[in-house]
Amino acid sequence: MASLRGAVSTLRVLGLRLTMMEALRRIINKTYEIDGVAINNSTTFRIIRMIRARGWSVVRDGEWYLLKANFGIVASRDLWLFREVAVQPDYGPVRGRVLDVGAYLGETAVKFARNGADYVVAYEPVYSDACAKTLELNGVRGECRPHGVWWREGELSIGGFGAGAGGVLGNFKIRVVALGDVLREGFDVAKLDCEGCEYAILTLPCEIISSVPRWIVEIHGPETPIVYKFVECGFKPLKKADLAQYVSIYEFVKEQKP
């Protein structure tokens, strides 16, 4: 039954010709191409099908894969990374200077620019080259800095990649800068999707946190410490989504005094 559903989905999304080519690949291991991308395994095929199902496309341009989405172009050297782009939320209208911590491939920076940001400062310690390429391709006014953000400056050894990886000790080393120092540059909106670095907020005084009137924070783990920190600093919390067990997105807006 699952195979039948997969075949129907492939036929609906890719059409008869590509469905037949995929069937031949699985039977006789024959590689074929979609928009210049070689389909030689089931993982690549599923990613391309997922992208096409959203009305997007992907092409190969030298060392880069370029995802052409409804909000702009996203660059990556690894096709597999586009899985996360497909589930990234749109945070709505913004203004002024936006801080984007955990920028990944730069897709959220592009959305911020499309939604009204004057300038985007993105931090991405792992995929900073792809992030910078994405900003360039979309003409975004901003920059992608190749660092993580933490409660202090230095080097951090984390547990690789994935949800909450920044909060797990491991052997993958990244350079980090202090969140408090970053915020002193002045921002109108701050977004943190940094797999655990959000707990650096707990080390900051309300004076620094309140310098940014709107925060968007993906919380990995217990919500209460971060939520109560913002409430104590005069922010109104609003849960935007539950992404998984112990992974949620909150928006915090500075409450206006009467």
Number of C-alpha atoms within 10 A of each C-alpha: 6 7 8 9 10 12 16 14 16 22 15 12 18 18 12 12 10 16 18 15 16 24 14 14 17 14 9 8 12 14 14 15 13 15 10 12 17 13 19 16 14 12 12 15 18 16 17 23 18 19 21 16 15 12 12 18 19 23 15 18 12 8 10 16 21 21 21 16 18 10 15 17 22 27 30 23 16 11 19 13 15 21 14 11 17 14 9 10 12 12 14 10 12 18 15 14 22 27 27 24 27 24 28 26 27 32 27 26 31 27 20 25 25 17 16 15 23 16 19 25 19 28 27 26 23 21 20 22 19 23 29 22 19 25 27 18 14 18 12 21 15 21 18 27 17 18 22 26 29 24 19 15 16 14 14 20 15 17 16 17 12 9 16 20 18 25 18 14 13 13 11 14 15 19 16 21 18 15 23 20 14 13 15 12 10 16 20 16 22 23 23 21 20 29 21 20 24 23 20 16 19 16 13 14 12 16 9 16 24 16 16 21 17 22 23 21 22 25 27 25 17 12 16 10 12 18 21 15 18 22 16 11 16 19 22 17 18 13 14 14 13 13 13 9 8 12 17 18 19 20 20 21 20 19 14 9 5 3
